[in-house]
Amino acid sequence: MRSSLVLALVLLLVAAVVASEMPFPQVDAGKVVLLEKDSPYFLGNSVVLSSSDTFFVEPGVVVLMGEYAKLTLRGPVKIEGSEDKPIRFKAVDSTSSWNGIHFISGSRLFEIKNLVVENAFRNTVFRSKGIFENVRFINNYYGLWIDDAPQVYLARCDFNRNRFALSVRAGKVMATDTKISNNVYGLYLEAGGVFEGNQELIKNNLETDIRKESDELASKGKKVSRNVWHRLETGF
């Protein structure tokens, strides 16, 4: 009885918090702009911006993500916080996760600076190129999954308390002053994945700091599979 009452109170508190947030804006004249004065925002479901839609976020913006929220960005992206006013995307309820941010901007260079991403299931870059500068990936299931991306730059980034911190498949990551520590798994290189950076900063991860799919499967005589992450997940 007591546990039911506590759960009800928690749900009421979350509902009250959500009710006070600014709804995530719709596309207006080909743009979605998040302003600090209207922050925090709430996104409760999935939003897909087209290749012609520009996404811009001001410093200091906070976006609270519902359990099923996913943000897919196909057009120009500029998420540019500042050192003293970082931008935050995180779960509205810290005990649950949301689906993540997905960058699919193609030939357009995305720019992400001074951002904190927390509690997501998976954040991805697919067939796109751009820069993450001073971005912190905290307590995500997959911190960042790079897939078939020609050039992704990580400058002064930090991966902490993720299940799988950084995965690179058929893509190239160039890292400068980027720390990957205190995760379950640090860096995972799938087929065709390349990581260029100081590997001494990949340390103190619980299971493995650096893993290579080709090394793991070569001795087993198995063909490298695109679905390797799904196989790995079944082990937990």
C-alpha positions in Angstrom: 0.0 0.0 0.0 2.8 2.4 1.0 4.8 1.6 -2.2 1.7 2.3 -4.3 1.3 5.7 -2.6 5.0 6.5 -3.2 4.7 5.6 -6.9 1.6 7.7 -7.3 3.3 10.7 -5.7 6.3 10.3 -8.0 4.1 10.1 -11.1 2.2 13.3 -10.0 5.5 15.1 -9.4 6.8 14.1 -12.9 3.5 15.2 -14.4 3.7 18.5 -12.7 7.2 19.1 -13.9 6.3 18.2 -17.5 3.3 20.5 -17.4 5.5 23.4 -16.5 7.9 22.9 -19.5 7.8 24.6 -22.9 6.6 22.1 -25.6 9.2 21.3 -28.2 8.7 23.7 -31.1 7.5 22.8 -34.5 9.3 23.7 -37.7 8.7 27.3 -38.6 10.0 28.6 -42.0 12.3 25.7 -42.3 13.8 26.1 -38.8 13.6 24.8 -35.3 15.2 27.2 -32.8 15.5 26.5 -29.1 16.0 29.7 -27.0 17.3 29.9 -23.5 14.5 32.3 -22.4 12.0 29.5 -23.2 14.0 26.7 -21.6 13.5 24.1 -20.3 11.7 22.3 -23.2 9.9 19.0 -23.1 9.9 16.4 -25.9 7.7 13.5 -25.3 7.8 11.6 -28.6 9.8 11.3 -31.8 10.7 14.2 -34.0 12.3 13.9 -37.4 13.6 17.0 -39.1 13.9 16.9 -42.9 17.1 17.6 -44.9 15.8 21.2 -45.5 15.1 21.9 -41.8 17.7 23.8 -39.8 18.1 22.9 -36.1 19.7 25.6 -33.9 20.1 25.6 -30.1 21.2 28.6 -27.9 23.6 28.3 -25.0 22.0 27.4 -21.7 19.0 25.5 -23.2 17.8 22.4 -21.3 15.6 19.8 -23.1 13.8 17.2 -21.0 13.1 14.0 -23.0 10.2 11.6 -22.4 10.7 7.9 -22.2 10.0 7.3 -25.9 11.5 10.5 -27.3 13.9 10.4 -30.2 15.3 13.4 -32.2 16.5 12.7 -35.7 18.3 15.5 -37.5 18.6 15.3 -41.3 19.3 18.9 -42.1 21.9 21.5 -40.9 22.6 21.3 -37.2 24.2 23.9 -34.9 24.0 23.0 -31.2 26.4 25.5 -29.7 26.5 26.0 -26.0 29.2 27.9 -24.1 31.6 26.9 -21.4 29.5 28.7 -18.7 26.2 27.8 -20.3 26.3 24.2 -21.7 23.2 22.8 -23.5 21.7 19.7 -21.9 19.5 16.9 -23.3 18.4 14.5 -20.5 15.6 12.3 -19.4 12.7 14.1 -17.7 12.8 11.2 -15.1 16.4 10.2 -14.2 15.3 6.6 -13.5 14.3 6.0 -17.2 15.9 6.5 -20.5 15.0 8.0 -23.9 15.8 7.0 -27.4 18.6 9.4 -28.2 19.8 12.0 -30.8 20.5 10.8 -34.4 22.6 12.8 -36.8 21.9 12.0 -40.4 22.9 15.3 -42.0 24.7 13.8 -45.0 27.2 16.2 -46.7 26.2 19.0 -44.3 28.8 19.5 -41.6 27.2 19.4 -38.1 28.6 21.5 -35.2 28.1 20.4 -31.6 29.8 22.4 -28.9 29.4 22.4 -25.1 26.7 19.8 -24.9 25.7 17.3 -22.2 23.7 14.2 -23.3 22.4 12.0 -20.4 20.3 8.9 -20.0 19.8 8.1 -23.7 19.6 4.6 -25.1 21.7 5.4 -28.2 23.1 8.5 -29.9 24.2 7.9 -33.5 26.0 9.5 -36.4 25.1 7.9 -39.7 26.8 8.7 -43.0 27.5 12.2 -41.8 30.5 14.3 -40.8 31.0 17.0 -38.2 32.5 17.9 -34.9 31.7 17.3 -31.2 33.6 19.8 -29.1 33.5 19.6 -25.3 30.6 17.2 -25.4 29.9 15.0 -22.4 28.1 11.6 -22.9 26.9 10.5 -19.4 25.0 7.4 -18.3 23.8 6.4 -21.8 23.5 2.8 -22.9 25.4 3.6 -26.1 27.2 6.9 -25.6 27.9 7.5 -29.3 27.6 5.0 -32.2 29.5 6.1 -35.4 28.2 4.2 -38.5 29.5 4.6 -42.0 30.6 8.2 -41.2 33.6 9.5 -43.2 34.9 12.0 -40.7 33.8 12.7 -37.1 36.0 14.9 -34.9 35.9 14.6 -31.1 37.7 17.5 -29.4 37.8 17.6 -25.5 34.9 15.2 -25.2 34.2 13.0 -22.2 32.5 9.6 -22.0 31.5 8.6 -18.5 29.2 5.9 -17.0 28.0 4.6 -20.3 27.4 0.9 -21.0 29.1 1.1 -24.4 30.9 4.4 -24.6 32.1 4.8 -28.3 31.4 2.4 -31.2 32.9 3.0 -34.6 31.7 1.0 -37.6 32.9 1.6 -41.2 33.8 5.2 -40.3 36.7 7.3 -39.1 37.0 9.2 -35.7 39.7 11.7 -35.0 40.0 12.5 -31.3 41.9 15.2 -29.5 42.0 15.4 -25.7 39.0 13.0 -25.5 38.6 10.9 -22.3 36.8 7.5 -22.3 36.8 6.2 -18.7 34.5 4.7 -16.0 32.3 3.0 -18.6 31.5 -0.7 -18.9 33.1 -0.9 -22.3 35.3 1.9 -23.7 36.1 1.9 -27.4 34.7 -0.7 -29.7 35.9 -0.9 -33.3 33.7 -2.8 -35.7 34.4 -3.7 -39.3 36.1 -0.8 -41.1 36.1 1.4 -38.0 39.1 3.7 -37.5 40.1 5.6 -34.4 42.9 8.2 -34.5 43.7 9.8 -31.1 45.5 9.3 -27.8 44.5 5.8 -26.7 46.1 6.4 -23.3 43.0 8.5 -22.5 40.9 5.3 -22.9 41.3 3.8 -19.5 39.7 2.6 -16.2 36.7 1.1 -18.0 35.1 -1.8 -16.1 35.2 -4.6 -18.6 37.5 -3.6 -21.5 39.1 -0.3 -22.6 39.5 -1.1 -26.3 37.9 -4.0 -28.2 38.2 -4.9 -31.9 35.5 -7.0 -33.5 38.0 -8.5 -36.0 40.3 -9.7 -33.3 37.5 -11.3 -31.3 35.9 -13.2 -34.2 39.1 -14.2 -36.1 40.0 -17.0 -33.7 36.4 -18.3 -33.8 36.2 -18.6 -37.5 33.1 -16.5 -37.7 32.1 -14.0 -40.3 31.9 -10.4 -39.1 28.3 -9.4 -38.6 26.7 -6.0 -38.8 24.5 -7.0 -35.8 27.4 -7.6 -33.5 26.0 -5.2 -30.9 22.8 -7.2 -30.6 24.9 -10.3 -29.9 26.8 -8.5 -27.3 23.7 -7.2 -25.6 22.5 -10.7 -25.0 25.4 -11.3 -22.7 24.1 -8.8 -20.1 
